[in-house]
Amino acid sequence: MTLRLCGASLSHGNGVHALRGVDLHIAAGERVAIIGPSGAGKSSLLNLLATALQPSGGDIQVLGEQPWQLSSRQRQRLRARIGLVHQAPPLPARQRVVTAVLAGKLGQWGLGKSLLNLLHPLDIPGVRRELAKLDMADKLFAQCQQLSGGQLQRVGIARVLYQAPELLLADEPVSAMDPVLAEHTLNVLCRHAEQHGVTLVASLHAVELALAHFPRIIGLRDGQILFDRPASEVDQTQLDALYANEQLLSPPTPSVTLSLQIPRC
């Protein structure tokens, strides 16, 4: 079992309850999409799984470890096995793309190698290979400030692919991309997970992309799991309940959902 949450809750300092008693089991190698309205707790759940946030209550196991019973050093070693793709990757404006991607290995390299890498990129062919999968090889030595939002997202994805984690978490990884590019990028992520036996959990606003690419769908609303089922069993009634009164985002209409013919990766 890669992930296990039992009654996990998360409250922020301002008193907001982001997650409420979540029970969740995800096996090694699964590909799971988390969908739900804005403010449902999707990002909070991913940050909990990434051990970036400590639960306020309940139990959590990640890659066979209970992260908050580990020492700080042990928890850092666990985090090196987890890759998190941010919706807006925290990349310094003047940092070159090659350096940003190589940063994926910093948790696995020693201090000396990490410092040397800042002065001279240590694995340019490896970085170019990951960028090429995302049609970004020509941006190898560009500065991050020269890139669009969608390109920055692809750099963040390339960094996690280069890291080669056992658990890959993606928070709205294609939100700044056009539909064709989003489709291609999700294919790359899913193909990587399938080929390397990586567990992939992604939050997505685009319901049709979630249904097309992920065998298992979790519907999250108000910090609680509303449904957890195979993509083939998610129907419009469940989507309507999930997004009820949601003004910023509406789920696809039944005709759109049923007419999509995007092959699973």
C-alpha positions as CSV (number, residue, x, y, z in Angstrom):
1,M,0.0,0.0,0.0
2,T,1.5,3.3,-1.1
3,L,-0.9,5.6,0.7
4,R,-3.2,5.1,3.6
5,L,-5.2,7.8,5.4
6,C,-7.5,6.9,8.3
7,G,-9.7,9.7,9.6
8,A,-7.2,12.3,8.4
9,S,-8.2,15.9,9.1
10,L,-6.5,19.2,8.4
11,S,-7.3,22.6,10.0
12,H,-5.4,25.8,9.0
13,G,-4.4,28.4,11.4
14,N,-7.3,30.6,10.5
15,G,-9.7,27.9,11.7
16,V,-10.7,26.7,8.3
17,H,-11.2,22.9,8.1
18,A,-9.6,21.9,4.8
19,L,-10.1,18.2,5.3
20,R,-12.5,16.3,7.5
21,G,-12.0,12.7,8.5
22,V,-10.7,11.4,5.2
23,D,-10.3,7.6,4.8
24,L,-8.3,6.8,1.7
25,H,-6.2,3.8,0.5
26,I,-4.2,3.9,-2.7
27,A,-2.1,0.9,-3.8
28,A,1.3,1.0,-5.4
29,G,1.1,1.8,-9.1
30,E,-2.4,3.2,-9.2
31,R,-3.3,6.3,-11.2
32,V,-5.9,8.4,-9.4
33,A,-7.5,11.7,-10.2
34,I,-9.0,14.0,-7.6
35,I,-11.8,16.3,-8.8
36,G,-14.1,18.7,-7.1
37,P,-15.1,22.4,-6.9
38,S,-12.7,25.2,-5.9
39,G,-12.0,25.1,-2.2
40,A,-12.9,21.4,-1.9
41,G,-9.5,20.6,-0.3
42,K,-7.7,19.0,-3.3
43,S,-4.5,20.9,-2.9
44,S,-4.6,20.4,0.9
45,L,-5.0,16.7,0.4
46,L,-2.0,16.5,-2.0
47,N,0.2,18.5,0.4
48,L,-0.8,16.2,3.1
49,L,0.2,13.2,1.0
50,A,3.5,15.0,0.1
51,T,4.2,15.4,3.9
52,A,4.4,19.2,3.3
53,L,1.5,19.6,5.9
54,Q,1.0,17.7,9.1
55,P,-2.6,16.4,9.7
56,S,-4.5,17.9,12.6
57,G,-6.0,14.5,13.4
58,G,-6.1,10.9,12.2
59,D,-3.3,8.7,10.8
60,I,-1.4,8.9,7.6
61,Q,1.1,6.4,6.0
62,V,3.1,7.2,3.0
63,L,5.3,4.7,1.2
64,G,5.1,2.4,4.2
65,E,6.2,5.1,6.7
66,Q,4.3,7.2,9.2
67,P,6.0,10.5,8.3
68,W,5.2,12.4,11.5
69,Q,6.7,9.7,13.7
70,L,10.0,10.0,11.9
71,S,12.9,12.3,12.8
72,S,13.4,15.4,10.6
73,R,16.2,13.7,8.7
74,Q,14.2,10.5,8.1
75,R,11.3,12.6,6.9
76,Q,13.6,14.4,4.4
77,R,14.7,11.1,3.1
78,L,11.1,10.1,2.6
79,R,10.3,13.3,0.8
80,A,13.1,12.5,-1.6
81,R,11.0,9.6,-2.8
82,I,8.0,11.8,-3.4
83,G,7.6,14.2,-6.3
84,L,5.1,17.1,-6.2
85,V,4.2,19.1,-9.3
86,H,2.8,22.5,-8.3
87,Q,0.2,24.3,-10.2
88,A,2.5,27.4,-10.2
89,P,6.0,25.9,-9.9
90,P,8.2,28.0,-7.4
91,L,10.9,28.7,-9.9
92,P,13.3,31.7,-9.5
93,A,12.9,34.1,-12.4
94,R,16.5,34.1,-13.4
95,Q,17.1,30.4,-12.9
96,R,17.9,28.5,-16.1
97,V,15.6,25.7,-17.1
98,V,18.5,23.1,-17.0
99,T,19.2,24.1,-13.3
100,A,15.5,24.0,-12.4
101,V,15.1,20.5,-13.7
102,L,18.3,19.2,-12.1
103,A,17.0,20.5,-8.8
104,G,14.8,17.4,-8.9
105,K,17.8,15.4,-7.6
106,L,18.9,17.7,-4.8
107,G,17.1,15.5,-2.2
108,Q,19.2,12.6,-3.4
109,W,22.6,14.3,-3.9
110,G,25.0,15.3,-1.2
111,L,25.8,18.9,-0.4
112,G,29.0,18.9,-2.4
113,K,27.4,17.6,-5.5
114,S,24.5,19.9,-5.2
115,L,26.8,23.0,-4.9
116,L,28.8,21.8,-7.9
117,N,25.6,21.5,-9.9
118,L,24.8,25.2,-9.3
119,L,28.1,26.1,-10.9
120,H,28.1,23.6,-13.7
121,P,25.0,21.5,-14.7
122,L,26.0,17.9,-14.1
123,D,23.6,16.0,-16.4
124,I,22.6,18.1,-19.4
125,P,21.7,15.0,-21.6
126,G,19.4,13.7,-18.9
127,V,17.6,17.0,-18.6
128,R,17.3,17.4,-22.3
129,R,15.7,13.9,-22.5
130,E,13.0,14.8,-20.0
131,L,12.3,18.2,-21.6
132,A,12.1,16.5,-25.0
133,K,9.2,14.4,-23.8
134,L,7.3,17.7,-23.1
135,D,8.4,19.5,-26.3
136,M,10.6,21.8,-24.3
137,A,14.2,20.7,-25.3
138,D,14.7,24.0,-27.1
139,K,14.3,25.9,-23.8
140,L,17.2,24.0,-22.0
141,F,19.2,27.2,-21.3
142,A,16.4,29.7,-21.2
143,Q,15.7,31.6,-18.0
144,C,12.4,30.8,-16.3
145,Q,11.3,34.5,-16.5
146,Q,11.3,34.1,-20.3
147,L,8.6,31.3,-20.2
148,S,4.9,31.3,-20.3
149,G,2.7,29.8,-17.5
150,G,2.2,26.6,-19.5
151,Q,5.9,26.3,-20.2
152,L,6.7,26.8,-16.5
153,Q,4.3,24.0,-15.6
154,R,6.1,21.7,-18.1
155,V,9.5,22.6,-16.5
156,G,8.0,21.6,-13.1
157,I,6.8,18.3,-14.6
158,A,10.2,17.7,-16.2
159,R,11.9,18.3,-12.8
160,V,9.7,15.6,-11.2
161,L,10.2,13.2,-14.0
162,Y,14.0,13.7,-13.7
163,Q,13.7,13.1,-9.9
164,A,12.1,9.7,-10.7
165,P,10.1,9.4,-7.4
166,E,8.1,6.4,-6.3
167,L,5.1,8.6,-5.6
168,L,4.1,11.4,-8.1
169,L,1.6,14.0,-6.9
170,A,0.4,16.7,-9.3
171,D,-1.7,19.7,-8.3
172,E,-3.5,21.0,-11.4
173,P,-0.5,20.3,-13.6
174,V,-2.0,21.4,-16.9
175,S,-4.2,24.3,-15.8
176,A,-2.2,26.9,-17.8
177,M,-2.1,24.8,-21.0
178,D,-4.3,24.7,-24.1
179,P,-6.4,21.6,-24.6
180,V,-4.0,19.8,-27.0
181,L,-0.9,20.5,-24.9
182,A,-2.8,19.5,-21.7
183,E,-3.8,16.2,-23.4
184,H,-0.2,15.5,-24.5
185,T,1.2,16.4,-21.1
186,L,-1.1,14.1,-19.2
187,N,-0.2,11.3,-21.6
188,V,3.4,11.8,-20.7
189,L,2.7,11.7,-17.0
190,C,0.5,8.6,-17.2
191,R,2.9,6.8,-19.6
192,H,5.8,7.5,-17.2
193,A,3.7,6.2,-14.2
194,E,2.7,3.0,-16.1
195,Q,6.1,2.2,-17.4
196,H,7.9,2.7,-14.1
197,G,5.3,1.4,-11.7
198,V,4.9,4.9,-10.1
199,T,1.9,5.8,-8.1
200,L,0.3,8.9,-9.7
201,V,-2.3,11.1,-7.9
202,A,-3.4,14.3,-9.7
203,S,-6.0,17.0,-9.0
204,L,-7.7,18.3,-12.0
205,H,-10.4,20.9,-12.7
206,A,-11.0,19.5,-16.2
207,V,-13.4,16.6,-15.5
208,E,-13.2,15.3,-19.0
209,L,-9.4,14.9,-18.8
210,A,-9.7,13.1,-15.5
211,L,-12.2,10.6,-16.9
212,A,-10.2,10.0,-20.0
213,H,-6.8,9.5,-18.4
214,F,-7.3,8.0,-14.9
215,P,-8.9,4.6,-14.1
216,R,-10.0,5.8,-10.6
217,I,-11.7,9.1,-9.7
218,I,-12.2,10.6,-6.3
219,G,-14.8,13.3,-5.9
220,L,-13.9,15.7,-3.1
221,R,-16.2,18.4,-1.7
222,D,-16.0,20.4,1.5
223,G,-13.0,18.5,2.7
224,Q,-14.7,15.1,2.4
225,I,-14.8,12.3,-0.1
226,L,-18.1,12.4,-1.9
227,F,-17.4,9.4,-4.1
228,D,-14.5,7.1,-4.9
229,R,-15.0,4.8,-7.9
230,P,-13.7,3.6,-11.3
231,A,-13.9,6.3,-14.0
232,S,-16.3,4.1,-16.0
233,E,-18.8,4.2,-13.2
234,V,-18.9,8.0,-12.7
235,D,-22.1,9.4,-14.0
236,Q,-23.6,12.8,-14.5
237,T,-25.8,12.6,-11.3
238,Q,-22.6,12.2,-9.2
239,L,-20.9,15.1,-11.0
240,D,-24.0,17.3,-10.5
241,A,-23.9,16.6,-6.8
242,L,-20.2,17.2,-6.6
243,Y,-20.4,20.6,-8.3
244,A,-23.8,21.7,-6.9
245,N,-23.9,25.5,-6.5
246,E,-20.4,25.8,-7.9
247,Q,-20.3,29.1,-9.8
248,L,-16.7,29.1,-11.0
249,L,-16.7,25.7,-12.7
250,S,-19.3,23.4,-14.1
251,P,-18.7,19.8,-15.0
252,P,-19.0,18.7,-18.6
253,T,-22.5,18.1,-19.9
254,P,-23.5,14.5,-20.5
255,S,-23.1,14.8,-24.2
256,V,-19.5,16.1,-23.8
257,T,-18.6,13.4,-21.3
258,L,-20.0,10.6,-23.4
259,S,-18.7,11.8,-26.8
260,L,-15.1,12.1,-25.7
261,Q,-13.0,9.5,-27.5
262,I,-9.6,10.2,-25.9
263,P,-7.7,6.9,-25.4
264,R,-6.4,6.1,-22.0
265,C,-2.6,6.1,-21.7
